[in-house]
C-alpha cells in the first residue's frame, strides 16, 4: 500500500477520533431542579440580587427564583391574562409585561410592574408592539400603532407612559428598537420574510436620522450594553448569516464568528459575553472577550433549543425547553 495513503488514512482516523471524544466526553450541563417544576419564559437574571426572574406561562405568573436559597416567589399573578413577553429594566426594579388580544391578534396591552413592591403600577397606552429600556432605567422607547393606518410612531416616554414624545413616524408594521446612550435610538424593521432592511439611528433631540447599514439581512440581534450590539447578518439573500459586533462609538461592524448567534447571550462583564453557536444543527457555546473568542467544552448535543443564557459564579446557566441547566467553565 502506498505510504502516503497510509499516512492520510491515519490522519483522518485521528481527526475522527478527536471529534468523537470532544462530542462524547465533553462535560454535559447538569439540570438544575426547580423547586416547583415550573416552565420558564422571558428569563432575566439579576446578579446583584442573586435572583432569576421569569414568566411561568401555565399560570400566567411572574416569579422570582433565588437560586442560592432555592426559593421561589410569585410576584404578579396575571390570572386569565396570557402574557406574551416581559421586558425587564436594566436595574431589575421594574418590568413591562405585554399581552396580545387572542381574538384579533393585533390589539395589545402593556403593564408596568414594580418588582420590589410586587404590584402593577400603571397600564401604558394600548397597541405598543415593542419596547426598549434606556440603560439608566428612566426612559423607554416603543413603537405605537393603531393598525388602522392613522398612527405608526416611534415614541419615547417615562416607564409609566407619561411625558411621551413622538420621535418619528415609521413605515413598517414591526420594528426592533435599542437605546444607544442617553439620546439615540437604533431601529430597523422586522420582516416576516427574508428581505433586506436598513439599520438606522435617530437622535431624539434633533430628530436627525443616520443610516448605519443598508440592504442587509438580519437573522437575530441582541444588545449587550450601550457600546456593544450583536447582529447576525448576511450581506446577500441567503442563509449565510454571520455574527457581527456593532460599536456605536466608532460606527463599526466587526465580524466575530461564522456560526454564532446574537441571542441569547450571557453577559460576563462589559467586555466579555457568551453566545450559542450552531453548526450542522448542533449547539455549542463560544466566549468572546474583546477580539478574542474561545470555544467552551460543553456537550450540548441533546439540546434542541437555547432560549436563555446567564453567567454566575464562574458558571453558565442555560435555559432550554423550559428547564434550566448549569455548566462550569
Secondary structure, DSSP 8 states (H G I E B T S, - for coil): --HHHHHHHHHHHHHHHHHHHHHHHSEE-EEE--TT----EEEEEETTTTEEEEEETTTTEEEEEETTTTEEEEEEE-TT----EEEE-TTSSEEEEEEE-TTTS--EEEEEEETTTTEEEEE--S-EEEEEE-TTSS-EEEEEE-SSSS-EEEEEE-TTS-S-EEEEE--SS-EEEEEETTTEEEEEE--SSS--EEEEEEETTT--EEEEEEEEEEEEEEEEETTEEEEEEESSSSS--EEEEEETTTTEEEEEESSEEEEEEEE-SSSEEEEEEEETTEEEEEEEETTEEEEE-EE-TT-S---EEEEETTEEEEEETTEEEEEE-
